[in-house]
Amino acid sequence: MKTAVIYCRYSSDSQTEQSIEGQLRVCEEYAQKNNILILDTYIDRAMTGTNDNRPDFQRMIKDSAKRAFSYVLVYKFDRFSRNKYETAIHKKTLKDNGVKVISATEFVPDTPEGIIFESMLEGYAEYYSAELSQKIRRGNNESRRKGNLTGGKIPYGYKNVNKKAVIVPEEADIVRYIFERYSIGEYVKDIIAELNGKGLLHKGNPFVPNTVYGILGNERYSGIYRHNGEVFDNIYPQIIPKETFDKVRSKVNANKFGKRSEHITYLLKDKIKCGYCGKSIIGENGTAHNGERKYYYKCRGRKAKLNDCRKQAIRKDILEKIVLESVIEQIQKTNNLDYIVRSLMREQERQAQANIVLNLLLKEQRQAQNAIQNIMTAIENGGTSNTAMKRLRELEDRQNELERQILIEKSKTASQLTEKQIREFYSQALALEPKFLINCLVKQITLYDDKIEIQFNAPINISPDDESRRGFSLCSKTIKLSYKVPFRANLVKYEFEVEIYL
């Protein structure tokens, strides 16, 4: 028997505990209908889906390594995640552990069309989240331009009075003291000893290094607040002169011990392999002579010395640009987009027509309704036998069961998209987040020193001479791309032939 766990989540905007109950009910009914045994449930309450910092979600991913279940069942794919990059990463982890994610309300076939369709559903979830965030950001920016606070923690030295930042005099004096002592060369540990020795507190607690460094690095004390590249000088009243703050920040940066590591996303990870030895191409980084960090793609076979492969490493930004531009070029062609749209529309139509179970359930529901109506008519005419009343209760119970089963079957084809919606989706992907198309459309990339082979996710069971396929079958076409990029003191030229395959 197939085994699964259920994952449910609701965010903190307009959803409640009832949302979890509804998700659980539909997932359990789906499991019962498909002969799936539920072993456990994982629930995150009031948690956003735009990142994976969710306790039960992380616990579920970790538990998948035990290989005790085969599926993660969710109400909709956006309950799993609304961030496509994290979705891809965690689905890859689950796949490695033999686990697949299934949506109880979004039926996705196990075909190449299904790969594109599922990616598109995930993309819709992220675009919805991005659109909502954009509206919130727009309103908050208007508030900031008026000099109003828009939420978040108020820095030590200020308080919120009717959405305006107001200086707290006694706290501001301490902030000035910290900047003054540090600017003349006093160590942070000595400043802390002086403050704590005087019995001064930071929000009820003794001063510690993190507290003092946080104050020294907070530009708001100079009257400047930055948000998404925009500078506001009308929100926080100035406590520290700008010149003093800049001087102190320079000293803090010069005295830093070590640097925090960066989180770099390698866009082509898990999709690219070496054309010479067949090993995966992985992310690599290093430091140039001038101290600048450089990021590359490198053959795992060569890096780990698993073989004698001599595949050269290539700069991350160059390779990703080549692949991205190639993908965009293909999807921008009208006949290619037409082909994808037609394929998805045909798949949706096939799913809707193939739902024989739903048709049978609806037929039985109509028969039960007619039988109930006949019994009610008999009762109204004076017929109240025990047999009739028993049969009425049986029919009513069956009606309730039929309604639940019909809900499950309808949910499988509930996410029907129009041709216009599909076209608009891909247009948005090109305009707003073209990198998404790599995850959606690219199946595999084979990398050589002199060429790149890009294989797309293409629908199967279509004759090569099908008229709708013309213009998308590019096996024989070669696109020559040339890029010149600065590397150290020289100008290095990368030349590749890009071959596109179905």
Helices and strands as residue ranges (DSSP letters): E 2-10, H 17-33, E 36-45, H 55-64, E 71-74, H 77-80, H 84-96, E 100-103, H 112-145, E 158-161, E 164-167, H 169-183, H 188-197, H 209-216, G 219-222, E 225-227, E 230-232, H 242-254, E 272-274, E 281-287, E 293-299, H 300-303, E 314-315, H 316-332, H 334-354, H 356-380, H 386-412, H 419-432, H 436-441, E 442-447, E 451-456, G 467-469, E 478-487, E 490-501
